[in-house]
């Protein structure tokens, strides 16, 4: 068996705007964008230092939603390791990220902060890096 890799898929009402915001605020770089005939994002991929997320537009009754569709409630919180949490925090704040937990040293190790993106998905960025058993 090979290495297990997780790539979360985030759904946005305005996926093209979200992709631009994810680049400006968090530093994600676009790798692939597959729009439909109406400009909605069927599938997109973005990376940050090798970590990959996928992005899609919320469409009809596919069963996926943006937090905006759920009264602001998120159902997932993405945790991302970054080498320089202070610089990352400054970038996110400058782009308008809603900070939900301040940048601080964590009692379990590392330094980081939490925020929401432009549609309310929860994110944490920090220098703490959990290890899988046997890693």
C-alpha positions, 0 to 999 in steps of 0.5 A: 500500500502507498501513502494515504493523502487527503485532498479536501473539496471546498464548495463556494457559491462564487468559486472563481472569486473564492479561488482568487481570495484563497490565492491573495489571503492564504497563498494557494496557487491554481493548478487546474480549473475546469469551468462549465458553459456558465462559468461555474467551477466543475472542478479546480485544484490549488496548492500551497507548498505541496498541500492540495485542495479542490474547489467547486461551485455549489450547484443545484441539488448535488448535496454540497453547500457553502457555509453561506447556504447554512446560515454561516455554519461550517461543517469542516475546519481545515488545518494547514501547516505553514513554516511562518505563521506570523507572516501567513497571519499578516497576509490573511489579515491584509486580505480581510480574513475574519480571525476567529482565534488569535495568533498565539503559541499553543499549549500543545506545541507550535504557533498559529491562528484560526480564521474564516474565509470569504464564505465562512469556511474555517481554517487554522494555519500554524507551525504545529505538525501532528504525526501519524502513528509510526511516522 
